[in-house]
Amino acid sequence: MAYGETRRFCCRVPVRYGVTIFSVLGMLGAGLTDAVLLLGILKRDQLFTPTTSLERIADIVLAVLLLALVFISIFGLVGAAKKDPSLVSSYSQTLRWHFALIFASGTFWVVTFFLENNEDFVARCKGVNRLVGIAFCDKNPIVLKYVVVGLTVLGWMAEFLTCVLVSQLEIQLLDEKERSKLKTLQTVKKSGSFFDD
């Protein structure tokens, strides 16, 4: 296979390695976040978790999308490792759709998180939160909300960067495929045609 110019991103790291790194980070990050969400959904009475039905729906939708991201990232890791343009192209399209869905559902989740007023939030926190103590509930309801939003935005940024990297890898692999075809064609022309006799 003929190779063209390797596309690079941050610190001159090749895009293929970037896709590999972000696929692994996507698997780990989405898997960990999904585990926390599922724990919160399943053990809602023992832990500090949302109690409104709207928040539960948002949590379930987000958990399903994060689980999908784990499998999508595995698919992307295989495509990047094999340098298969069709796998990387499928990964790119799937990841773009997933980003749109996770952005929409994450926005819905953040809005439902902020709909509850702070007094109700503190009362609910005091009622079920045994892990960090009641003093935490009194002092930090707004801080907790903004930390959650910050982590959500950080996740969106990581997935958006992954979308950009995968698109760059897709273009690079298609260029390499074209160069390989051209090199094969030039080799056939130099050696003569099958029909010269």
N, C-alpha and C positions, 0 to 999 in steps of 0.2 A: 504494500500500500504506500502510495506517495504521501508525504506529509507536507502541509503548507505551514504558514507561519502560525505558531502557537499563540493563541489569545491569552492575555494575562489580566489579572485584577490586582487587588491590594498587595503591595510589597513584591510585585513581579511574580506572584505565584500563578502557575498555569491554571486556566479556567477549569480544566478537568479535575485537578486536585481540589480546587475550591468547591466544585459540585460535590465531590466525595466528602469533603469536610462538612459542608452544610447539610448533606443528606444524613450523615451520622448525627450531627447536632439536632437536625429535625426529628430524627427517630428518638433520640434521648430526651430532648426537651418536650416534645409532644407526648411521649410516653409517660414522663414524670408528671407533667401537668394533668394528663388524663387520669393517672392514678389518683392524684389528689382530688380531682373533681369527682371521680367515681366513689372514693372514700367518703367525700362529703355528701354525695347523693344517697349512698347506702346506709351511712351511720348518721343520719341527720339529727337524731335525737341526742346523741352523745357529744357531737362536735358542734362548733360554731359554724353553722351553714345557713343558707337562705331558707326561709320558711314559707314565703309566698309562692303561690302556684306559678306565677309568671317567672320568678327567679328559678324555680325548679325546672321549668321548661327550657329556659335559657341555658341552664347548666347541662341538661341532657343533650341538647342540640350541640353545644360546644364540645361535650365529651365525645359524641359520635364523630364530629369533624376532626377532632384531635386524634382519635383512633385511626381514622382514614389517613391522616397525615403520616402516621407511623408506617402504614403499608405503602403509601405513595413514596415515602423516603427510601424504603427498602428497594422498591422498583427502580428509583433513580440511582441508587448506589450500584445496582447490577448493571444498568445501562451505561453509567460512567466507567465502570470497571471493564466492561466488554467493548467499549467504544463503538457501540452499535447506534447508528444515526436514527433508526426507526424507534428503538427503545427510548433514546434521549428525546426524540420528538414527541413521543407519547407522554413521557414524563413532563416535558415542558407544558404541553397543553393541559394535562391533568392538574399540574401545580398551579397554573393560572386560574383555572376554574375553582380550585380549592381556595386559593387566595381570595378570590371574590366572595366566596361563601363564608370563609372564616372572618373576613373583614365585616361583612353584613351581620353575621351572628354575634361577633365580638362587640360590635357597636350596640346591638340590641342588649347584650349581656351587661355592658357598662351602663347603659341608660337605665335598665331595671335595677341595677345596683345603686344608682344615685337617686332613684325615685323615692326611696324610703327616707323619711326625715331622720335627722340625727338622734332625736330623743327615742324614737322607736328602735333605731339601730343600737343605741347604748343599752336600752332595756332588754332587747333580745340577746345582746352580747353578754350581759350580766346573768341572764337566765340560763345560758347553756355553756358558757366559756369557763372551763376549769383549767385549761392548759396554761394560759398566760396571766390569769388573775383578773379580778374585777377592776383593779386600779387601771389596768391597761384599757379597759372598756370606757372608763370615764375620761381618760386623757387623750385618747388617740383615734376617735372614730373617723375624723376627716383624713388623718394621716394614712390610716389603713386603706381607705377608699382610693386615695391618690397613688399609693404604692401599687395597688391592684391595677389601676389604669396604666401606670407607668410600665408594669410588666407586660400588660396586654399590648401596648404600643411597641414595646421592644420585640415582642414575638411577631407582630405585623412587619416590622422593619426587617427582621431576619428572613421572614418568608418572602418578602418583596425582593431582597437582595438575592435570595436563592433563585427566584424567577428570572432575574436578570442574568445571573451566571449560567443557568441552564439554557437560556436562549442563546447566549454567546457560545456555549459548548455545542449546541445544535448547529449553529452557523459554521463553526470550525469543522465539525465532522462532515457536514455536507460539502464544504470546500475541499476537504481531504478526499472525499469520494469522487468529486469532479476531477481533481488533479490526478487521481489514480486512473480514471477512465481516459483522460487525455494522454497520460503516459503510456497506457496500453495501446491506444490508437497510434501514437507516434512510433512505438516499437513495431507495430504491425506494418506501418508505412515504410519504415526503414528496412525491414526484412523482406519486403515485397508482398504483393497481394497473392492470395490463393489462386486467383484467376489469371495470373500473368502467362501461364503456359499456353 
